[in-house]
Amino acid sequence: MNFSVEQVRAPEAPPGTDASLVVLKGSDGSSASIWPALGFNCHDWTVPHNRQRLKLLHAEADLFQTGKATRSGNPVLFPFPNRIRAGHFHHAGRSYSLPLTGDNGATSIHGFACRHAWRVISAGAEADHAHVTGEFQAHRDAPETAQQWPADHTIRLTIRLFGKRLRFEAEVHNPDSRTLPFGLGYHPYFATPFAGPKSQQGCRARVPASEYWELEKCLPTGKRIPVDPSRDLNNWVELEGRQLDDVLTGLPDLPPDADGLVEIGALAGLPGDPGAVLRVRCDKAYSHVVVFTPGNRESFCIEPYTCLTDAANLEHNGVPSGWMELRPGASWTSIMEWTIG
């Protein structure tokens, strides 16, 4: 199989919109499309399967008209995933306030990176894959964040298409003279089903988590609870008629594969075809999984997080939540990938 990279413009985008797309392509008909101006969002991943073309990611019909950051594709959630209570937290003796972007002004949600344009650093094709690398640096690409976060921060993301495998390699760097607190998450909207009319009937999901975090108004209380029948996804569960919005944890300590990855969730999204299973695989940095059923029920989210919702405040209050700190000049890397088949 051969691979290539194309740059195209989304034809449905209105004039004046930066709708330049980078499309990674395989000669088998597989492709992945990335929109750098919308948070480097991979909004389409298409693969051939049994004489069908599976569109594995959901994108809203008006994505290019609205540019809404967190309802399509795979938003990159950085420097924090999910919510921060009242958009307020403390770090190193200082308090910080964030734009109230969630829950009708009650929280700040999903960080900065998904809402700003990224710069394309490189793109190309190798013998076994096509790739593109994008970068977002807060003080350069979103100067207003300088007063909203304790330190400048850079995330560089390389997306690699291997046909029926799509890999996301993240590198976080602290270019500042101050310590950088952060978490990273991904919010993929996996299409249900992968082909045909939208319906969750016959679609099934699995996440091997033994615990969940108690939530009040979508924010953790700090209490971990063993999964009850409504949240137990250790065995395949039907999505039809089920409304999920939970932060799961207690993932099994499984031996990683040669790439250092383990499966943290799976979606059987083509009813009647047991071979069409999308698997979410990560390194051990991802200790939490959010499962979410969007209101339109046209997709299902299996979201790997390195930390808990509102981790900045919970960690400050003594609740271990996966919140990380990066010293000046240091870098941190992680891998998340999807496979189908």
Residue frames relative to the residue before (quaternion, step in Angstrom):
aa qw qx qy qz dx dy dz
M 1.0000 0.0000 0.0000 0.0000 0.00 0.00 0.00
N 0.2661 -0.7530 0.5845 0.1434 3.56 -1.09 0.80
F 0.2090 -0.7753 0.5863 0.1071 3.55 -1.23 0.55
S 0.0227 -0.7900 0.6126 -0.0101 3.54 -1.21 0.59
V 0.2764 -0.7252 0.6048 0.1788 3.54 -1.38 0.20
E 0.0612 -0.7859 0.6150 0.0215 3.55 -0.97 0.90
Q 0.2144 -0.7253 0.6333 0.1639 3.53 -1.27 0.50
V 0.0409 0.7966 -0.5963 0.0899 3.55 -0.69 1.14
R 0.3665 -0.6840 0.5718 0.2661 3.53 -1.35 0.13
A 0.4916 -0.6466 0.4923 0.3130 3.57 -0.95 0.87
P 0.3868 -0.7732 0.4439 0.2355 3.63 -0.41 1.14
E 0.6905 0.4934 -0.2902 0.4422 3.59 1.12 -0.58
A 0.4916 0.6687 -0.4334 0.3511 3.61 1.25 -0.03
P 0.4795 -0.6714 0.4749 0.3061 3.61 -0.95 0.78
P 0.6448 -0.5144 0.3832 0.4157 3.60 -1.19 0.45
G 0.7651 0.3512 -0.2687 0.4681 3.55 -1.05 0.78
T 0.5981 0.5488 -0.3623 0.4580 3.58 1.26 -0.19
D 0.3639 -0.6939 0.5703 0.2468 3.57 -0.96 0.84
A 0.1171 0.8211 -0.5398 0.1440 3.56 0.07 1.32
S 0.2573 0.7559 -0.5492 0.2466 3.57 1.01 0.80
L 0.1302 -0.8049 0.5784 0.0253 3.55 -0.76 1.09
V 0.2445 -0.7093 0.6357 0.1819 3.53 -1.24 0.56
V 0.0937 -0.8096 0.5794 0.0083 3.57 -0.67 1.13
L 0.2074 -0.7492 0.6216 0.0964 3.54 -0.78 1.13
K 0.0481 -0.8396 0.5401 -0.0328 3.58 -0.74 1.04
G 0.1750 -0.7438 0.6345 0.1168 3.51 -1.22 0.70
S 0.5642 -0.6351 0.4074 0.3351 3.57 -1.05 0.68
D 0.5808 0.5679 -0.3803 0.4423 3.61 1.26 -0.11
G 0.6201 -0.5437 0.3425 0.4501 3.59 1.30 -0.10
S 0.4995 0.6310 -0.4424 0.3957 3.59 1.24 0.03
S 0.0629 0.7920 -0.6051 0.0520 3.56 -1.17 0.62
A 0.0924 -0.7459 0.6550 0.0783 3.53 -1.33 0.44
S 0.1531 -0.8016 0.5760 0.0481 3.55 -0.83 1.04
I 0.1119 -0.8010 0.5882 0.0013 3.55 -0.84 1.09
W 0.2107 -0.7629 0.6027 0.1022 3.55 -1.01 0.93
P 0.2804 -0.8060 0.4922 0.1713 3.64 -0.08 1.20
A 0.6726 0.5230 -0.3102 0.4218 3.61 0.97 -0.81
L 0.7160 0.3401 -0.2416 0.5597 3.60 1.23 -0.27
G 0.7879 -0.3876 0.1955 0.4369 3.53 0.42 1.27
F 0.5268 -0.6364 0.4096 0.3870 3.58 1.19 0.51
N 0.2235 0.8176 -0.4920 0.1988 3.53 1.10 0.84
C 0.2571 -0.7160 0.6293 0.1588 3.56 -0.86 1.01
H 0.0773 -0.8654 0.4950 -0.0097 3.55 -0.04 1.33
D 0.7853 0.1792 -0.1246 0.5794 3.59 1.25 -0.06
W 0.0676 0.7421 -0.6656 0.0409 3.52 -1.07 0.89
T 0.0159 -0.8145 0.5763 -0.0648 3.55 -0.48 1.23
V 0.0028 0.7989 -0.6010 0.0241 3.58 -0.94 0.90
P 0.4538 -0.6502 0.5212 0.3156 3.60 -1.17 0.49
H 0.0928 0.7887 -0.6016 0.0861 3.56 -1.04 0.78
N 0.8430 -0.1478 0.0742 0.5118 3.58 -0.61 1.16
R 0.7172 -0.4721 0.2287 0.4587 3.55 0.80 1.13
Q 0.6113 0.4720 -0.3770 0.5113 3.56 1.20 0.53
R 0.3076 -0.6860 0.6110 0.2481 3.53 -1.35 0.21
L 0.1978 -0.7981 0.5629 0.0842 3.54 -0.48 1.22
K 0.1653 -0.7471 0.6373 0.0917 3.56 -0.88 1.03
L 0.2083 -0.8660 0.4499 0.0654 3.50 -0.05 1.38
L 0.7287 0.3497 -0.2263 0.5436 3.60 1.21 -0.35
H 0.3589 -0.7100 0.5675 0.2121 3.54 -1.09 0.81
A 0.0080 -0.7604 0.6492 0.0142 3.55 -1.10 0.78
E 0.5059 -0.6450 0.4791 0.3139 3.56 -0.93 0.89
A 0.5928 -0.6117 0.3940 0.3452 3.58 -1.04 0.80
D 0.7564 0.3509 -0.1931 0.5172 3.58 1.09 -0.68
L 0.1864 0.8288 -0.5128 0.1238 3.59 1.17 0.47
F 0.7523 0.4063 -0.2348 0.4624 3.59 0.75 -1.00
Q 0.6099 0.5216 -0.3642 0.4726 3.59 1.23 -0.19
T 0.7711 0.3606 -0.1857 0.4908 3.58 0.93 -0.90
G 0.2145 -0.7908 0.5394 0.1939 3.59 1.03 -0.72
K 0.2706 0.7788 -0.5235 0.2149 3.57 1.10 0.65
A 0.4420 -0.7860 0.3779 0.2100 3.52 -0.54 1.25
T 0.8398 0.2602 -0.0750 0.4706 3.60 0.90 -0.81
R 0.5889 0.5510 -0.4136 0.4225 3.59 0.85 0.89
S 0.7534 0.3191 -0.1701 0.5491 3.58 1.27 0.01
G 0.8466 0.2491 -0.1351 0.4506 3.51 -1.31 0.40
N 0.6283 -0.5114 0.4300 0.3985 3.53 -0.98 -0.98
P 0.1325 -0.8128 0.5635 0.0653 3.62 0.23 1.20
V 0.3216 -0.7253 0.5827 0.1760 3.56 -1.08 0.87
L 0.1869 -0.8229 0.5340 0.0513 3.57 -0.48 1.26
F 0.3218 0.7327 -0.5131 0.3103 3.56 -0.17 1.33
P 0.5690 -0.1317 -0.8116 -0.0113 1.70 -2.03 1.50
F 0.7535 0.2314 -0.2400 0.5666 3.59 1.18 0.39
P 0.3073 -0.7342 0.5692 0.2062 3.59 -1.02 0.74
N 0.8190 0.2192 -0.1906 0.4949 3.53 -1.22 0.64
R 0.7871 -0.4122 0.2601 0.3782 3.58 -1.21 -0.53
I 0.1421 -0.6968 0.6862 0.1530 3.49 -1.43 0.38
R 0.5057 -0.6988 0.4241 0.2758 3.53 -0.68 1.18
A 0.8564 -0.0227 -0.0420 0.5141 3.54 -0.82 1.14
G 0.5081 -0.6698 0.4105 0.3531 3.60 1.24 0.30
H 0.6214 0.5455 -0.3144 0.4663 3.57 1.18 0.50
F 0.1538 0.7721 -0.6077 0.1046 3.58 -1.03 0.83
H 0.3639 -0.7063 0.5673 0.2165 3.54 -1.37 0.27
H 0.0774 0.7722 -0.6295 0.0380 3.53 -1.18 0.64
A 0.8608 -0.0251 -0.0179 0.5081 3.55 -0.94 1.01
G 0.7529 -0.4348 0.2098 0.4472 3.54 0.90 0.98
R 0.6818 0.4294 -0.2913 0.5156 3.59 1.26 0.09
S 0.3262 -0.7236 0.5695 0.2137 3.55 -1.21 0.51
Y 0.1499 -0.7869 0.5970 0.0441 3.54 -1.15 0.76
S 0.1526 -0.7751 0.6089 0.0713 3.53 -1.12 0.78
L 0.2123 -0.7929 0.5680 0.0596 3.53 -0.95 1.03
P 0.6118 -0.5136 0.4240 0.4268 3.60 -1.20 0.31
L 0.3830 -0.7258 0.5276 0.2195 3.56 -0.96 0.90
T 0.0129 0.8655 -0.4933 0.0859 3.52 0.19 1.37
G 0.7642 0.3612 -0.1945 0.4978 3.62 1.21 -0.14
D 0.8536 0.2060 -0.1256 0.4618 3.52 -1.36 0.36
N 0.6523 -0.5520 0.3036 0.4215 3.55 0.88 1.04
G 0.7581 -0.4093 0.1979 0.4676 3.54 0.95 0.93
A 0.5311 0.6458 -0.4065 0.3683 3.59 1.22 0.22
T 0.7995 0.1557 -0.0664 0.5763 3.59 1.18 -0.48
S 0.3392 -0.6271 0.6266 0.3148 3.48 -1.42 -0.03
I 0.1067 -0.8460 0.5223 -0.0076 3.56 -0.83 0.95
H 0.9042 0.1139 -0.0886 0.4019 3.51 -1.25 0.83
G 0.6188 -0.6334 0.3416 0.3150 3.60 1.08 0.60
F 0.6451 -0.5406 0.4058 0.3563 3.53 -1.37 -0.33
A 0.6434 0.6116 -0.3362 0.3146 3.57 0.90 -0.97
C 0.6758 0.5136 -0.3137 0.4254 3.61 0.98 -0.73
R 0.7145 0.4654 -0.2463 0.4606 3.60 1.20 -0.40
H 0.7199 0.4119 -0.2367 0.5061 3.59 1.24 -0.05
A 0.5843 -0.5783 0.4441 0.3564 3.52 -1.27 0.46
W 0.2520 -0.7333 0.6142 0.1468 3.52 -1.16 0.76
R 0.4070 -0.6709 0.5578 0.2703 3.54 -1.32 0.32
V 0.3631 -0.7035 0.5638 0.2354 3.58 -0.95 0.85
I 0.2617 -0.7944 0.5373 0.1080 3.56 -0.65 1.17
S 0.7848 -0.1504 0.1334 0.5862 3.57 0.95 -0.86
A 0.0009 -0.7667 0.6418 0.0173 3.53 -1.32 0.36
G 0.2182 0.7876 -0.5558 0.1520 3.56 -1.07 0.62
A 0.3715 -0.7062 0.5597 0.2234 3.52 -1.35 -0.01
E 0.1734 -0.7545 0.6270 0.0868 3.53 -1.11 0.84
A 0.7423 -0.4046 0.2777 0.4562 3.56 -1.28 -0.06
D 0.8161 0.2661 -0.1172 0.4995 3.58 1.00 -0.79
H 0.8146 0.1082 -0.0754 0.5649 3.62 1.18 0.05
A 0.3023 -0.6792 0.6220 0.2460 3.52 -1.44 0.11
H 0.0828 -0.8260 0.5576 -0.0050 3.57 -1.04 0.71
V 0.0436 -0.7519 0.6556 0.0540 3.51 -1.35 0.42
T 0.1673 -0.7771 0.6020 0.0758 3.56 -1.07 0.82
G 0.0526 -0.7887 0.6125 0.0052 3.54 -0.93 0.98
E 0.1692 -0.7916 0.5827 0.0724 3.54 -1.22 0.52
F 0.0633 -0.7512 0.6561 0.0345 3.52 -1.19 0.79
Q 0.0228 -0.7688 0.6391 -0.0024 3.57 -0.85 1.04
A 0.5048 -0.7232 0.3738 0.2871 3.54 -0.48 1.22
H 0.7474 0.4193 -0.2554 0.4476 3.62 0.59 -1.06
R 0.6621 0.4799 -0.3041 0.4887 3.59 1.19 -0.44
D 0.8015 0.3326 -0.1437 0.4758 3.57 0.77 -1.06
A 0.7708 0.1103 -0.0853 0.6216 3.59 1.28 -0.26
P 0.1482 -0.8615 0.4765 0.0942 3.61 0.56 1.18
E 0.5903 0.5991 -0.3743 0.3905 3.59 1.09 -0.59
T 0.6082 0.5813 -0.3578 0.4052 3.60 1.16 -0.43
A 0.4627 0.7071 -0.4407 0.3030 3.61 1.21 -0.25
Q 0.7259 0.3913 -0.2341 0.5149 3.59 1.11 -0.65
Q 0.6673 0.5432 -0.2813 0.4249 3.57 1.27 -0.20
W 0.7774 0.2470 -0.1294 0.5638 3.59 1.22 -0.36
P 0.6074 -0.6281 0.3422 0.3456 3.62 -0.97 0.77
A 0.8131 0.0490 -0.0058 0.5801 3.62 1.09 -0.53
D 0.5744 -0.5351 0.4819 0.3891 3.52 -1.28 0.40
H 0.0290 -0.8098 0.5859 -0.0099 3.58 -1.13 0.55
T 0.1694 -0.7679 0.6137 0.0700 3.51 -1.16 0.76
I 0.0450 -0.7505 0.6570 0.0547 3.52 -1.09 0.78
R 0.0912 -0.7645 0.6376 0.0252 3.53 -0.93 1.00
L 0.0704 -0.8190 0.5691 -0.0227 3.55 -0.68 1.15
T 0.1199 -0.7690 0.6256 0.0534 3.54 -0.89 1.01
I 0.1423 -0.7750 0.6137 0.0508 3.55 -0.80 1.10
R 0.0742 -0.8096 0.5822 -0.0075 3.57 -0.75 1.09
L 0.1934 -0.7721 0.5989 0.0883 3.56 -0.83 1.06
F 0.0615 -0.7816 0.6207 -0.0019 3.55 -0.74 1.17
G 0.6779 -0.4285 0.2850 0.5250 3.60 1.14 0.52
K 0.8304 -0.0575 0.0826 0.5480 3.58 -0.25 -1.26
R 0.6683 0.3738 -0.3123 0.5622 3.55 1.22 0.55
L 0.0561 -0.7877 0.6135 -0.0070 3.56 -0.90 1.00
R 0.1104 -0.8314 0.5445 -0.0022 3.56 -0.58 1.21
F 0.1626 -0.7597 0.6264 0.0639 3.54 -1.14 0.85
E 0.0543 -0.8005 0.5964 -0.0223 3.56 -0.49 1.25
A 0.1015 -0.8251 0.5557 0.0087 3.57 -0.45 1.23
E 0.0475 -0.7508 0.6574 0.0436 3.52 -1.18 0.73
V 0.1322 -0.7724 0.6196 0.0452 3.55 -0.75 1.13
H 0.0551 -0.8013 0.5956 -0.0122 3.56 -0.87 1.00
N 0.2614 -0.7413 0.5983 0.1557 3.54 -1.12 0.75
P 0.1226 -0.8255 0.5485 0.0520 3.61 -0.26 1.23
D 0.5588 0.6467 -0.3531 0.3805 3.57 1.34 -0.12
S 0.5147 -0.6080 0.4992 0.3411 3.54 -1.37 0.03
R 0.6670 0.4525 -0.2856 0.5185 3.58 1.35 0.01
T 0.6112 -0.5619 0.4149 0.3721 3.56 -1.23 0.49
L 0.2775 -0.7662 0.5644 0.1322 3.55 -1.02 0.91
P 0.1601 -0.7504 0.6313 0.1131 3.61 -0.74 1.02
F 0.1531 0.8128 -0.5479 0.1256 3.59 -0.92 0.77
G 0.0666 -0.7183 0.6836 0.1109 3.45 -1.51 0.15
L 0.2119 -0.7685 0.5924 0.1161 3.56 -1.23 0.45
G 0.0779 0.7862 -0.6114 0.0451 3.54 -1.06 0.77
Y 0.2473 -0.7239 0.6180 0.1813 3.52 -1.36 0.26
H 0.2095 -0.7975 0.5622 0.0634 3.56 -1.05 0.86
P 0.0532 0.8441 -0.5327 0.0296 3.62 0.63 1.03
Y 0.2355 -0.7292 0.6288 0.1320 3.52 -1.07 0.91
F 0.1220 -0.8161 0.5633 0.0428 3.57 -0.05 1.29
A 0.4761 -0.7013 0.4553 0.2726 3.56 -0.76 1.08
T 0.0565 -0.7714 0.6328 0.0371 3.57 -1.12 0.77
P 0.4863 -0.3896 -0.7570 0.1966 1.45 -0.92 2.34
F 0.6933 -0.4652 0.3464 0.4277 3.55 -1.32 -0.12
A 0.7828 0.0576 -0.0345 0.6187 3.59 1.25 -0.36
G 0.7398 0.4042 -0.2992 0.4471 3.57 -1.17 0.61
P 0.7633 -0.3622 0.2578 0.4687 3.59 -1.31 -0.07
K 0.5348 -0.6523 0.4379 0.3112 3.56 -1.04 0.80
S 0.3217 0.6922 -0.5921 0.2584 3.53 -0.77 1.15
Q 0.3456 -0.7457 0.5284 0.2128 3.57 -1.00 0.78
Q 0.3979 0.7151 -0.4833 0.3111 3.58 1.25 0.08
G 0.8173 0.2038 -0.1863 0.5057 3.55 -0.76 1.10
C 0.5731 0.5611 -0.3903 0.4520 3.60 1.26 -0.12
R 0.0864 -0.8106 0.5792 0.0027 3.56 -0.98 0.87
A 0.1561 -0.7845 0.5954 0.0753 3.56 -1.20 0.60
R 0.0827 -0.7738 0.6267 0.0403 3.51 -1.31 0.47
V 0.0682 0.7581 -0.6461 0.0573 3.58 -1.01 0.91
P 0.3061 -0.8011 0.4867 0.1660 3.64 -0.53 1.11
A 0.3015 0.7593 -0.5141 0.2613 3.59 0.61 1.15
S 0.3142 -0.7768 0.5217 0.1600 3.58 -0.95 0.88
E 0.7864 0.2372 -0.1203 0.5575 3.60 1.21 -0.36
Y 0.1303 -0.7473 0.6383 0.1310 3.53 -1.35 0.25
W 0.4546 -0.6618 0.5223 0.2875 3.53 -1.28 0.39
E 0.4502 -0.6657 0.5269 0.2769 3.55 -0.93 0.93
L 0.1302 -0.8035 0.5800 0.0319 3.57 -0.88 1.02
E 0.0617 -0.7312 0.6759 0.0681 3.51 -1.30 0.60
K 0.8171 -0.0884 -0.0155 0.5694 3.56 -0.51 1.24
C 0.7085 -0.5004 0.2214 0.4457 3.53 0.95 1.09
L 0.6475 0.4889 -0.3238 0.4867 3.62 1.24 0.20
P 0.4907 -0.6852 0.4488 0.2972 3.62 -0.86 0.90
T 0.3925 -0.6983 0.5501 0.2361 3.54 -1.12 0.75
G 0.5547 -0.5856 0.4002 0.4351 3.59 1.24 -0.42
K 0.6203 0.5470 -0.3291 0.4557 3.57 1.32 -0.02
R 0.2090 -0.7555 0.6126 0.1010 3.57 -0.90 1.05
I 0.0814 -0.8093 0.5813 -0.0225 3.55 -0.88 1.02
P 0.5219 -0.6075 0.4785 0.3601 3.62 -1.00 0.67
V 0.5549 -0.6279 0.4181 0.3507 3.58 -0.95 0.82
D 0.2897 -0.7260 0.5995 0.1723 3.55 -1.06 0.85
P 0.7402 -0.4298 0.2527 0.4511 3.63 -1.19 0.18
S 0.6612 0.5148 -0.3266 0.4371 3.61 1.04 -0.64
R 0.7585 0.3476 -0.1805 0.5208 3.59 1.24 -0.42
D 0.5229 0.6428 -0.4087 0.3827 3.57 1.26 -0.05
L 0.0058 0.8173 -0.5723 0.0673 3.56 -0.38 1.31
N 0.3031 0.7833 -0.4982 0.2153 3.58 1.20 0.41
N 0.7233 0.2408 -0.1823 0.6210 3.55 1.23 -0.51
W 0.6759 -0.5007 0.3380 0.4222 3.57 -1.19 0.47
V 0.0553 -0.7834 0.6187 0.0209 3.58 -0.95 0.92
E 0.4910 -0.6435 0.5063 0.2974 3.54 -1.15 0.69
L 0.3744 -0.7389 0.5183 0.2127 3.59 -0.96 0.87
E 0.5449 0.6315 -0.4016 0.3782 3.59 1.12 -0.59
G 0.8429 0.1463 -0.1395 0.4986 3.57 -0.80 1.08
R 0.6354 0.5150 -0.3262 0.4739 3.59 1.26 0.03
Q 0.1398 -0.7820 0.6048 0.0567 3.58 -0.88 1.00
L 0.0157 -0.8262 0.5611 -0.0476 3.56 -0.43 1.23
D 0.1771 0.7308 -0.6512 0.1030 3.53 -1.17 0.73
D 0.3265 0.7660 -0.4629 0.3040 3.53 0.44 1.27
V 0.3161 -0.6929 0.6129 0.2106 3.52 -1.31 0.52
L 0.1180 -0.8182 0.5626 0.0126 3.55 -0.41 1.28
T 0.0094 0.7764 -0.6300 0.0149 3.54 -1.19 0.60
G 0.6153 0.5321 -0.4076 0.4150 3.57 -1.22 -0.18
L 0.1809 0.7979 -0.5468 0.1780 3.55 0.92 0.95
P 0.5438 -0.6419 0.4164 0.3447 3.62 -0.97 0.72
D 0.4374 -0.6853 0.5219 0.2582 3.54 -1.16 0.70
L 0.0540 0.8338 -0.5414 0.0937 3.54 0.39 1.29
P 0.5306 -0.6025 0.4662 0.3716 3.61 -1.10 0.50
P 0.4125 -0.7195 0.4950 0.2591 3.61 -0.82 0.91
D 0.5429 -0.5938 0.4750 0.3565 3.53 -1.30 0.30
A 0.7738 -0.3632 0.2401 0.4600 3.58 -1.28 -0.13
D 0.6858 0.4540 -0.2766 0.4970 3.59 1.20 -0.48
G 0.5443 -0.6365 0.3885 0.3843 3.59 1.28 0.02
L 0.5674 0.6233 -0.3584 0.4014 3.59 1.26 0.33
V 0.1059 -0.7524 0.6452 0.0798 3.53 -1.31 0.55
E 0.5111 -0.6350 0.4798 0.3244 3.56 -1.18 0.50
I 0.0983 -0.8094 0.5777 0.0399 3.59 -0.82 1.01
G 0.8090 -0.0183 -0.0086 0.5875 3.59 1.24 0.07
A 0.0624 -0.7913 0.6078 0.0249 3.54 -1.24 0.46
L 0.1512 -0.7733 0.6128 0.0601 3.53 -1.24 0.63
A 0.1816 -0.7390 0.6415 0.0968 3.55 -0.84 1.07
G 0.0054 0.8843 -0.4595 0.0828 3.53 0.00 1.35
L 0.6764 0.4000 -0.3100 0.5351 3.58 1.18 0.42
P 0.2901 -0.8052 0.4867 0.1751 3.58 0.13 1.28
G 0.7914 0.2820 -0.2374 0.4876 3.52 -0.94 0.97
D 0.7192 0.3547 -0.2332 0.5500 3.58 1.26 -0.13
P 0.2061 -0.8249 0.5131 0.1174 3.62 -0.01 1.22
G 0.6169 0.5650 -0.3507 0.4209 3.59 1.23 -0.21
A 0.6401 0.5138 -0.3277 0.4679 3.58 1.25 -0.23
V 0.2553 0.7574 -0.5473 0.2481 3.56 0.32 1.30
L 0.2216 -0.7587 0.6037 0.1046 3.55 -0.78 1.11
R 0.1156 -0.8072 0.5784 0.0229 3.56 -0.74 1.08
V 0.2513 -0.7424 0.6078 0.1276 3.54 -1.03 0.93
R 0.0150 -0.8168 0.5729 -0.0666 3.55 -0.61 1.20
C 0.0177 -0.8111 0.5819 -0.0560 3.58 -0.92 0.95
D 0.5005 -0.5691 0.5225 0.3908 3.50 -1.34 0.05
K 0.7239 -0.4930 0.2866 0.3882 3.55 -1.32 0.22
A 0.4725 0.6761 -0.4504 0.3418 3.62 1.22 -0.03
Y 0.6921 0.4738 -0.2724 0.4715 3.59 1.14 -0.61
S 0.0526 -0.8532 0.5171 -0.0424 3.54 -0.13 1.37
H 0.7416 0.3200 -0.1925 0.5573 3.59 1.27 -0.16
V 0.1079 -0.7694 0.6270 0.0568 3.55 -1.20 0.64
V 0.1908 -0.7472 0.6264 0.1140 3.56 -0.81 1.03
V 0.1085 -0.7537 0.6446 0.0680 3.55 -0.99 0.90
F 0.0168 0.8232 -0.5559 0.1141 3.54 -0.73 1.11
T 0.1913 -0.7491 0.6266 0.0979 3.52 -1.02 0.96
P 0.3192 -0.7542 0.5366 0.2035 3.65 -0.39 1.12
G 0.6585 -0.5684 0.3412 0.3562 3.53 -1.17 0.67
N 0.6931 0.4742 -0.2983 0.4536 3.60 1.00 -0.68
R 0.3248 -0.7959 0.4568 0.2289 3.59 1.35 -0.11
E 0.4547 0.6704 -0.4621 0.3609 3.59 1.12 0.65
S 0.7730 0.1851 -0.1125 0.5963 3.56 1.30 -0.01
F 0.1784 -0.7425 0.6291 0.1450 3.52 -1.37 0.12
C 0.2632 -0.7967 0.5340 0.1038 3.56 -0.90 0.98
I 0.0254 -0.7236 0.6897 0.0062 3.53 -1.03 0.97
E 0.0469 -0.8692 0.4880 -0.0646 3.54 -0.02 1.39
P 0.2224 -0.7774 0.5723 0.1365 3.63 -0.49 1.10
Y 0.0471 -0.7873 0.6146 -0.0101 3.58 -0.89 1.01
T 0.4057 -0.6766 0.5501 0.2739 3.55 -1.17 0.58
C 0.7971 0.1689 -0.0758 0.5748 3.59 1.20 -0.38
L 0.6155 -0.5542 0.4381 0.3494 3.50 -1.39 0.20
T 0.6254 -0.4795 0.4577 0.4117 3.54 -1.30 0.33
D 0.8418 0.0995 -0.1126 0.5185 3.61 -1.02 0.87
A 0.1924 0.8281 -0.5066 0.1434 3.57 1.14 0.63
A 0.5924 0.5899 -0.3771 0.3987 3.61 1.01 -0.71
N 0.7231 0.4097 -0.2431 0.5002 3.58 0.97 -0.81
L 0.6494 0.5253 -0.3328 0.4377 3.59 0.93 -0.80
E 0.6528 0.5028 -0.3183 0.4688 3.59 0.93 -0.86
H 0.6270 0.5392 -0.3253 0.4586 3.58 1.03 -0.81
N 0.7323 0.4014 -0.2159 0.5060 3.57 1.14 -0.70
G 0.6565 -0.5815 0.2930 0.3809 3.57 1.21 0.45
V 0.5447 0.5883 -0.4144 0.4306 3.60 1.22 0.32
P 0.3657 -0.7309 0.5220 0.2441 3.65 -0.47 1.08
S 0.0409 0.8480 -0.5172 0.1088 3.56 -0.57 1.16
G 0.6025 -0.5940 0.3570 0.3958 3.60 1.22 0.14
W 0.3968 0.7145 -0.4815 0.3165 3.61 1.29 0.08
M 0.1826 -0.8139 0.5477 0.0655 3.57 -0.81 1.02
E 0.1746 -0.7449 0.6309 0.1286 3.53 -1.32 0.39
L 0.1557 -0.7818 0.6021 0.0459 3.53 -1.03 0.92
R 0.3954 -0.7394 0.4939 0.2303 3.55 -0.66 1.11
P 0.6734 -0.4936 0.3465 0.4275 3.62 -1.18 0.39
G 0.8257 0.2284 -0.1938 0.4779 3.54 -0.95 0.95
A 0.6031 0.5905 -0.3522 0.4044 3.59 1.25 -0.22
S 0.2212 -0.7523 0.6059 0.1343 3.54 -1.34 0.37
W 0.1469 -0.7573 0.6333 0.0628 3.53 -1.33 0.48
T 0.1168 -0.8146 0.5663 0.0461 3.59 -0.92 0.82
S 0.0179 0.7838 -0.6207 0.0010 3.55 -1.24 0.48
I 0.2314 -0.7579 0.5967 0.1264 3.54 -1.32 0.40
M 0.0263 0.7383 -0.6739 0.0118 3.51 -1.16 0.81
E 0.0627 0.8113 -0.5803 0.0345 3.58 -0.94 0.75
W 0.2807 -0.7181 0.6114 0.1781 3.51 -1.36 0.41
T 0.0655 -0.7601 0.6434 0.0629 3.53 -1.17 0.66
I 0.1526 -0.7726 0.6092 0.0930 3.57 -1.17 0.55
G 0.6472 0.5003 -0.3840 0.4282 3.55 -0.92 0.93
